[in-house]
């Protein structure tokens, strides 16, 4: 499992490294400047103290040379032989050169994050080396005490990992052991001294581990919040694009339709396609394709967009394509492009011919639609073929059926999000529940069935969230609207006559 609980991605790691690089650059620069200044002040203070002691020991003389000689003598007494003074000066100069070069490179150069980390560790190692050499040369106070302190400060300041914090320790301790054995002629670290070393360095390592873990967690949460906000914006835009391929409801003409769509998430896998052809004599041929892609959310919506393009292409090539033919073409497309990804589709293809007064349909595993007659009778338009993508083209038989569809009749189609909606006890609406509601809806006006079914499903769930996308469509022929401009004018005349009859 990754350190961020499975949410660590390449993009997150890149952003985390970039944030670490920026933080380390700033803190390394300030650390080097401040520590350089502190050491300079301390060095000047020590020299001033030595000078003051020397001047105090000079008996009544006004010679600057005598004062200089006194300071020189004081330094010699403190450090010992002259080579120690030279060595200390060289080491101090090297230390200043290193810190100065680090400040310059961080300030001016465009260093990689790896180089920045190496420079931060090199500074701490340099302090340790200075302590080792001072100890080996016998300089008073020459030991690694200052190194432990600087290392602790670095662990508190730098955004190091545990590994990066251990590396300077390992280098300095190893060099210290070598110096003790070869140069100083002293015993190396004993068990007690090793335990003491681990005890004194453990807080620094613990601080590094804790701070790095906290920063990683905060960065992960920040990353997720930002990406979640971006994802919500992208999903909102994707929903606009997705729903733009849905047709507008049609409330005029001989054949009309209305629908309600409630995706489980912001976008879903249900889809409706409608094509209307008006003949020269005014009669209409309306083709409708209702689809439900397996799954939910973005994958299903992407599949819908692919299918939408395929449907448009087929109707553009042949506007009079029959329901069975379009179902056969869709099955071939799904089988060749989507089934290998375990994506399947149920589809209901309808075609209404107002001249003949019939509806033809072919259904691939889709829940049965209901044809509600003007007399209140309800008949099912059942499935006629397999689910799309379940078998190859040679095994797919898109049986096509037809029945009468007169003025006053309605066809209510839906996806399984309506029939499979569950209440708190797990009981589903079922197809029989929808049929009973449609059969008892004598007072429901044309075009109101989608809203009525959605209300039923919502009430059945009793506040529970939807478990699937839900699409409900009503295709209906209003009474008196046979088709054509003359029929619409006749409807308007009838309305006018009726209105006149009601006038006082």
Secondary structure, 3 states (H helix, E strand, C coil): CCCCCCCCCHHHHHHHHHHHHHHHHHHHHHHHHHHHHHHHHHHHHHHHHHHHHHHHHCCCCCCHHHHHHHHHHHHHHHHCCHHHHHHHHHHHHHHHHHHHHHHHHHHHCCCCHHHHHHHHHHHHHHHHHHHHHHHHHCCCCCCCHHHHHHHHHHHHHCCCCHHHHHHHHHHHHHHHHHHHHHHCCCCCCCHHHHHHHHHHHHHHHHHHHHHHHHHHHHHHHHHHHHHHHHHHHHHHHHHHHHHHCCCCCECCCCCEEEEEEECCCCCCCEEEEEEEEECCCCCEEEEEEEEEECCCHHHHHHHHHHHHHHHHHHHHHCCCCCHHHHHHHHHHHHHHHCHHHCCCEEEEEEEEECCCCEEEEEEECCCCEEEECCCCCEEEECCCECCECCCCHHHCCCCCEEEECCCCCEEEEECHHHHCCECCCCCECHHHHHHHHHHCCCCCCCCCHHHHHHHHHHHHHCCCCCCCCEEEEEEECCCCCCCCHHHHHHHHHHHHHHHHHCCC
